[in-house]
Structures are given as structure tokens and as C-alpha cells.
Amino acid sequence: MVKRREWVIIGLALIAALAGGMMVMAQDGGERQPISPANAAQLAELAVLDTQSQEAYDTAWSEDGRWLAVANSNGVWLYNTADLSAGARKLDEDATLVTSLAFSPDGSLLATGSADGGVRVTDTASGERRALINAHNAIVTDVAFSPDGALLASASVDGSARLWSPVDGQGLAVLAGPANVVSRVAFSPDGTLLLAMGSNGTVRVWSVPASPEMAGEVAPPTPTPPPPAEPTPAPAGFPTPVTAQVQGAEQVFEHGRMFWIRHLRQVWVMAAGPDENSGDWFCFNDLFQEGDPETDPSLVPPEGLYQPKRGFGLIWREKEGIRERLGWALTPEFELLSDYTYIAGGQMQDGQYVPGPGEHRLTTLYNDVISFYEGEIRGDCLGGTWRLSPNPNPPTQ
């Protein structure tokens, strides 16, 4: 379902251009020149950096051009651009799929957001971890420093934008986002404004009130959700629940999700209804083969969104109605080891078990529980309806 290797290719002049637009001395003693109309046709490949991962999700340069960071499913690779042949320092190996990167304005700190809801702040020179922040209850989609480096903003699939101290990870503010998913955060160049972009295209902008009487718009505390319902004990003779761990992949969309169940070679599609935490469940056999086109180049997602790839993409493009119901992907696809439970349906009649539609349960990356209720045949395999029960014990700030 995911690519076996991601290559990050860097051009000679590109490095110079992002290093401040001036001559840069390379490790080999040569000078790197800025890109210009006169030399654009002369670009020469400088390096091919193998991050030894299935897919790279984000890259970032420090403002002085000294540091290059690449985020992937295994963590972060940090390169000193003066000598790319020296290899990379690997950071954030404890993270689950790093999705976003940002350097502080002076390049001394690197902030990363990950699919486990964490934001990590690292000293770029020493590699020392400065802060580990349990920032969100869901995937972190973006991180950004303020122009003076005193604040760090984060955005998430949980629908909030948050402000932190990058020095010690202290939480400073929680802001209600413009949509159920906040895809981007950014400070204005003078640091007086903060904006957040929602998955629905809405942008909200905040500033410090002009007078003490004006209150900032802060999100109310989120109530603790009830724990997911446990099944009623089955009568004698009724099948007991089956539990296991399954390997697969997950991707979050504007209006639902997709799961890949590795051992079944199935893709489960969750299309949200009016209630974003429930809807219709479709099941399809995974027919993607190595060598098939991974995406359709003619389908260009809006900025900040993704076209699904490989098996997810095949179903999204070719199965009638799926693309329209799901919309674009909000996150990359990421690998998942999920707790799985199957609860048999049916009933007991005269002491005999009569089978009926059952319930599959999977945990998401951040430990929400999704129930898939078998109903009718949809696609290649059983489908029905689904409901999400939020994690009753989400990470704290």
C-alpha cells in the first residue's frame, strides 16, 4: 500500500538559492551560485539522499540554508548542506510517522509534528531533545514558529490550533479551528497575526486584542467522551469475541477514512454521514499490483491535501461514488498495528446459535475505536455501517 523507498533529489543551484541567494562555499571548496535565468539550464544533480523509508512526508530548510530536514515514517533525517556526503543525523525515532517540520528563525531548533499527536523540539546542532509535547489527540498536520522564535503553533486533525513555548513545551493557548480538521498554521511576517486553514477552505485569523476588554476567541474545554460500549456477555453457546492484532494502513480523508487490512488484502472505506463520527462502510478486495500506476497525474489536489496512492488510490479513483463521498485525503497514508476484535452477531434459538451480522472493531493510530457493523454485501466483501468512539483517555497537554 505504501511506496518501498522515497528518494529526495537535490539540485546544486537549489541549495544555493535556499541558502540566502549568495555564493556558498561547499565542502569541496567550490562555490555554489544562486539560480538565475542565465544558469537555469545548467542545473546539475548534487546528491541523491536515501532516507531508508517507505515514504517521505515533508521537508524543511533552515533560513540560513545550513540545515535540511526530511520527515518520514521512521522519524527525521537532518542533513548539514555544507557536506551532504557525510550523511544524516536521525532524529525522532520514537515518533509515529512524522508529518510536518519547521525550523526556528535562527535555525537552532527543529520542531516536528507526528501522527501520534506529538510535537517534538530538537536542538539542531547537538541533536538534544528540548521538548516532547503531547500536543493533540490526533494527527498533527502542521507546525510553525513565530518570527521571533518565541512561540510554536501546531495544527491537527482534532480541529484545533494550539500555541506552545518551544523552550519547555508549556501550553499557552487552544484556539477553535476553522473546520473539523485544521490543515495549516502560519504567523504573519511581523508576528502580529496567526492564521489557521481548515480542510473546508475556511481560514481564521487571530490577533492580540487592541484593548484589555476584548477577549480572544478560545475554544471551550473539550468534555471527556464516554468510553466505547462493551459488548453484553454472550449467552451459553454463543460465539465468544475474537481478538488479535492486525497490520495494515490508515488514511484520513475530508469525509471519512480508509483502512488496509494486510492479511485479508482488503480495503475498508468509511464514508461519513451527517454525523462525522458515523456513516457507511464499504469493503473492497485490494487489486493493486506492483508496477500499476500509483496515482493519476491529471488529478491535482488542493494545497495541503493529498491524492491517495496505490491500493487506496485505485479504489478512490475507480469505484463509483467513493471519491465524491470521501473527498481528498487530509493526511498521507501511514502504517498501523491495530487491536482487532470481532463480535459475532445472530441469536440463540432453542439452544442453537443462528449466525447473523456481526461487528468488527479496530483501533486507530491514536486509539479511537471504530466499529464496523456487518449488514449487506457492498463491493467485493461485507459492508454495512460504522461508528467511531473517541479515545476515553486522550493524551494530556
C-alpha positions in Angstrom: 0.0 0.0 0.0 2.9 2.4 0.5 6.0 3.1 -1.5 9.0 1.0 -0.8 11.5 3.8 -1.0 11.4 7.6 -1.2 14.3 9.4 -2.9 14.9 13.0 -2.2 16.8 14.6 -5.1 18.5 18.0 -4.6 19.9 20.2 -7.3 23.2 22.1 -6.9 21.7 25.6 -7.6 18.6 24.9 -5.5 20.7 24.5 -2.4 22.4 27.8 -3.1 19.1 29.6 -3.7 17.7 28.5 -0.4 20.8 29.3 1.4 20.3 33.0 1.1 20.8 33.9 -2.5 24.6 34.4 -2.3 27.8 32.5 -3.0 28.1 29.5 -0.7 31.3 27.6 0.0 30.8 23.9 -0.4 32.8 21.2 1.4 34.8 20.5 -1.7 35.9 24.2 -1.9 33.8 25.1 -4.8 31.3 28.0 -4.8 27.5 27.4 -5.2 25.7 30.1 -7.1 22.1 31.2 -6.9 19.7 30.1 -9.6 19.2 32.7 -12.3 17.7 32.8 -15.8 21.2 32.6 -17.2 22.2 29.4 -15.5 18.8 27.6 -15.0 19.5 25.2 -17.9 22.8 24.2 -16.4 21.5 22.6 -13.2 23.4 19.6 -12.2 22.5 16.9 -9.7 24.4 17.3 -6.5 23.2 14.4 -4.3 20.6 11.7 -4.0 19.6 11.2 -0.4 18.2 7.8 0.6 16.2 8.2 3.8 15.7 4.4 4.0 11.9 4.8 4.5 8.8 3.8 2.7 7.8 7.4 2.1 8.9 11.0 2.8 6.1 13.3 4.0 7.7 16.7 4.5 11.0 18.7 4.0 12.2 21.9 5.5 15.2 24.2 5.2 16.7 26.4 7.9 16.6 30.1 6.9 20.4 30.2 6.6 20.4 27.2 4.3 22.7 25.2 6.6 20.2 22.5 7.6 17.9 20.3 5.5 15.3 18.1 7.3 13.3 15.2 5.8 10.4 13.6 7.6 9.2 10.1 7.0 7.6 7.1 8.7 10.7 6.3 10.7 11.5 9.8 12.1 13.5 12.7 10.8 16.8 12.9 8.8 18.8 16.1 9.4 21.5 17.0 6.9 24.2 19.6 7.0 24.1 21.0 3.5 27.8 22.0 3.5 28.6 18.3 3.3 25.8 16.1 2.1 28.1 13.2 1.6 28.6 13.0 5.4 25.1 11.5 5.8 22.3 12.5 8.1 21.7 12.6 11.8 18.5 10.7 12.6 16.0 12.3 15.0 12.6 11.5 16.5 12.8 7.7 16.1 10.2 7.5 18.9 7.6 9.3 16.8 4.9 7.5 14.8 5.1 8.9 11.3 6.5 12.5 11.3 4.1 14.5 9.1 5.4 18.2 9.4 8.6 20.1 10.0 9.6 23.7 10.9 12.9 25.3 11.8 13.1 28.2 14.2 14.1 31.5 12.5 17.7 31.2 13.7 17.9 27.5 12.7 18.8 26.4 16.3 15.6 24.4 16.8 13.7 21.9 14.7 10.0 21.3 15.5 8.2 18.2 14.2 4.6 17.1 14.3 3.6 13.4 14.1 0.7 11.1 13.6 0.7 10.2 17.3 -0.3 13.7 18.2 3.1 14.7 19.5 5.2 17.7 18.8 8.9 17.4 19.4 11.5 20.2 19.6 15.2 19.3 19.0 18.4 21.3 19.1 19.8 21.1 15.5 23.5 21.4 16.5 23.6 18.8 19.2 20.5 16.7 18.4 19.4 17.1 22.0 15.6 16.8 22.6 14.4 20.1 24.1 10.7 19.3 24.5 8.3 16.4 23.9 4.7 17.8 23.8 1.6 15.7 23.9 0.0 18.3 21.8 -3.1 16.9 20.2 -5.5 13.9 20.4 -5.0 13.2 16.7 -2.5 13.6 13.8 -0.5 16.8 13.8 -0.8 18.3 10.3 1.4 21.4 10.6 3.9 23.2 12.9 5.2 26.8 12.6 7.5 29.1 14.6 6.7 32.8 15.2 9.1 35.2 13.5 11.0 35.8 16.8 11.1 32.1 17.6 9.3 32.6 21.0 6.2 30.7 20.0 5.4 27.4 18.3 2.0 26.8 16.7 0.5 23.4 15.8 -2.5 22.3 13.8 -4.3 18.9 14.0 -7.0 16.6 12.7 -8.6 17.1 16.1 -9.9 20.5 14.9 -7.7 22.8 17.0 -4.7 25.1 16.6 -2.5 25.4 19.7 0.3 27.6 20.9 3.3 26.4 22.8 6.6 27.6 24.3 9.3 25.8 22.3 11.7 26.2 25.2 9.9 23.9 27.7 6.7 22.7 25.8 4.3 24.7 28.0 0.8 25.1 26.6 -0.2 28.7 26.1 -3.4 28.7 24.1 -6.0 26.4 22.5 -7.9 28.0 19.6 -11.0 26.7 17.9 -10.1 25.9 14.3 -12.0 26.9 11.2 -13.1 23.3 10.5 -13.1 19.8 12.0 -9.6 19.4 10.6 -7.0 22.2 10.7 -4.5 21.6 7.9 -2.1 24.6 8.2 -1.0 27.3 10.7 1.2 30.3 9.9 2.3 33.6 11.6 2.4 36.9 9.7 5.9 38.2 9.0 5.6 40.8 11.8 4.3 38.2 14.3 1.0 40.1 15.0 -1.3 37.6 13.3 -1.8 33.9 13.4 -3.9 32.1 10.9 -5.2 28.6 10.6 -6.6 27.0 7.4 -9.4 24.4 7.7 -10.0 21.4 5.4 -13.2 23.1 4.2 -11.2 26.0 2.8 -12.1 28.4 5.6 -9.3 30.5 7.1 -9.4 32.0 10.6 -7.1 34.8 11.8 -6.3 35.8 15.3 -4.5 38.9 16.8 -3.9 40.3 20.3 -6.9 42.4 21.3 -6.4 46.2 21.0 -7.8 46.7 24.5 -7.9 44.6 27.6 -11.7 44.4 27.4 -11.6 42.4 24.2 -11.3 38.7 24.8 -9.6 36.3 22.4 -11.7 33.6 20.9 -10.5 30.5 22.7 -12.0 27.0 22.3 -14.0 25.8 25.3 -12.6 22.8 27.2 -13.4 19.6 25.4 -15.6 17.3 27.5 -14.3 13.8 28.2 -16.0 11.5 25.8 -17.7 8.4 27.2 -15.7 5.1 26.9 -16.7 2.8 24.0 -19.6 0.5 24.8 -18.5 -3.0 25.8 -20.5 -6.0 24.5 -23.1 -7.6 26.7 -21.9 -11.0 27.9 -23.0 -13.7 25.4 -25.3 -16.5 26.4 -24.1 -20.0 26.7 -23.4 -21.4 23.2 -23.0 -18.0 21.6 -19.5 -17.4 20.0 -17.1 -15.5 22.1 -15.4 -12.4 20.8 -12.2 -13.0 18.8 -9.3 -10.6 19.5 -6.0 -10.1 17.6 -3.6 -7.5 16.3 -3.6 -6.8 12.6 -1.2 -5.0 10.4 -2.4 -2.5 7.8 -2.5 1.1 6.9 -4.8 4.1 7.6 -5.5 7.4 5.8 -7.8 10.2 6.9 -10.0 12.0 4.3 -12.1 15.1 4.3 -15.2 13.0 4.9 -14.1 9.6 6.2 -11.1 7.2 6.2 -9.6 4.2 4.5 -8.1 1.2 6.2 -6.0 -1.5 4.6 -6.1 -4.9 6.3 -2.9 -6.7 5.3 -3.7 -10.3 6.0 -7.1 -10.0 4.2 -5.8 -7.9 1.3 -8.9 -5.8 1.8 -9.6 -2.0 1.8 -12.3 -0.8 4.2 -13.8 2.5 3.2 -15.6 4.7 5.8 -17.7 7.4 4.3 -19.1 9.8 6.8 -22.7 10.8 7.0 -24.3 13.9 8.6 -22.6 12.8 11.8 -18.9 12.9 11.1 -18.3 10.0 13.6 -20.6 7.5 11.7 -21.6 6.6 8.2 -21.5 3.8 5.6 -18.8 1.2 5.4 -17.7 -0.3 2.0 -15.3 -3.2 1.6 -13.3 -4.0 -1.5 -10.6 -6.5 -2.3 -7.2 -4.9 -2.9 -6.4 -5.4 -6.6 -3.4 -3.1 -6.8 -0.3 -4.8 -8.3 3.3 -3.6 -8.2 4.0 -1.7 -11.4 0.5 -0.3 -11.6 0.2 3.5 -11.7 0.2 4.7 -8.1 -1.7 7.9 -8.8 -3.4 9.8 -11.6 -1.3 12.9 -12.6 -4.4 14.6 -14.0 -5.9 14.8 -10.5 -4.3 17.6 -8.6 -5.3 18.0 -5.0 -5.8 21.5 -3.4 -2.8 22.8 -1.5 -2.3 20.9 1.8 -4.4 17.9 0.7 -3.3 14.5 -0.9 -4.4 12.2 -3.7 -4.4 8.7 -2.2 -1.9 6.2 -3.7 -1.6 2.6 -4.7 -4.5 0.4 -3.5 -6.3 3.3 -1.7 -5.9 5.4 -4.8 -7.2 2.6 -7.2 -10.4 2.3 -5.2 -10.8 6.1 -4.7 -10.5 6.7 -8.5 -12.4 3.7 -9.9 -15.1 2.7 -7.5 -18.3 4.6 -8.3 -19.1 7.3 -5.7 -16.2 6.7 -3.4 -14.2 9.8 -4.4 -17.2 12.0 -4.2 -18.1 10.8 -0.7 -14.6 10.8 0.8 -13.1 13.9 -0.8 -9.4 14.5 -0.8 -7.0 12.9 1.8 -6.1 15.1 4.7 -3.0 13.1 5.7 -0.5 10.8 4.0 -1.1 7.1 4.3 0.6 5.6 7.4 1.3 2.1 8.6 -0.7 0.8 11.5 -0.7 -2.0 14.0 -4.3 -2.2 15.2 -6.0 -4.0 18.1 -8.8 -6.0 16.4 -12.0 -7.6 17.9 -14.7 -9.4 16.1 -18.1 -9.8 17.9 -20.4 -12.3 16.4 -24.0 -11.3 15.6 -27.0 -13.5 15.4 -29.1 -15.1 18.2 -29.8 -18.2 20.1 -32.9 -20.2 19.1 -33.9 -23.3 21.1 -30.3 -23.6 22.4 -28.8 -23.3 18.9 -26.7 -20.4 17.6 -28.2 -18.8 14.5 -25.5 -16.6 12.8 -26.2 -13.0 11.9 -24.3 -9.8 11.0 -21.5 -9.1 13.5 -19.3 -6.2 14.5 -15.6 -5.7 13.7 -13.6 -3.3 15.9 -10.3 -1.6 15.0 -8.2 0.9 17.0 -6.8 3.9 15.1 -3.3 5.2 15.4 -4.3 7.4 18.3 -6.5 4.7 20.0 -10.0 5.8 18.9 -12.2 2.7 18.4 -14.1 2.2 15.2 -16.9 -0.3 15.0 -17.8 -1.8 11.6 -21.3 -3.3 11.6 -21.9 -6.0 9.0 -25.1 -5.6 7.1 -25.4 -6.1 3.4 -23.0 -7.0 0.6 -21.3 -3.9 -0.7 -18.4 -4.1 -3.1 -16.4 -7.3 -3.0 -16.9 -8.2 0.6 -19.1 -7.5 3.6 -20.0 -3.8 4.3 -22.5 -2.0 6.4 -22.3 0.9 8.8 -19.6 2.3 11.1 -19.2 4.4 14.2 -16.2 5.9 15.9 -15.9 6.0 19.7 -13.2 8.6 20.7 -10.4 7.5 23.0 -11.6 8.0 26.5 -8.1 8.7 27.7 -6.5 11.0 25.1 -3.0 12.4 25.7 -2.9 15.4 28.0 -1.2 18.7 27.2 
